[in-house]
Amino acid sequence: MGDGQYNLPGAAMKRLISGMLLLLIFYFIWLTWFGGRGNRALSAVEREIERLQNHNQELKVENQRFSRKIRLLQSDVHYQELVVRRELYMIRENEIIFLFDEHR
C-alpha cells in the first residue's frame, strides 16, 4: 500500500467512474447548448441569415424597379417627359404650374 496507489472496492470504483462519466456527459451537453458554438449561437446565426435573406430580397425588388425606370428613361420619350415634368417642374410653353404646400 505504500506505492501511492488507491485501492477502492470494485463497487466504489464503478460508482466513481460512472459519476465521472456522468459529469463528463453533462459537461458536453452544456457545451452543446450553451457554449460559444452551441445551439444558441447556431440559432442566432440562423436568425441573422434569415434577416439578411429578407433584406436581400427587398433589395432585389428595389433594383428591379430601378432597372425598369432606367430602361424607360433610356427608351420612352413619354416617360422621360413625365419624369422631367414631375421631378424638375418643367413646363411646356404657355403652361402654368400651381405648387401647393403639402404641410398645410
C-alpha positions, 0 to 999 in steps of 0.5 A: 500500500505504500506505492501511492496507489488507491485501492477502492472496492470494485463497487466504489470504483464503478460508482466513481467512474460512472459519476465521472462519466456522468459529469463528463456527459453533462459537461458536453451537453452544456457545451452543446447548448450553451457554449460559444458554438452551441445551439444558441449561437447556431440559432442566432446565426440562423436568425441573422441569415434569415434577416439578411435573406429578407433584406436581400430580397427587398433589395432585389425588388428595389433594383428591379424597379430601378432597372425598369425606370432606367430602361424607360428613361433610356427608351420612352420619350413619354416617360422621360417627359413625365419624369422631367415634368414631375421631378424638375417642374418643367413646363411646356410653353404657355403652361402654368404650374400651381405648387401647393404646400403639402404641410398645410 
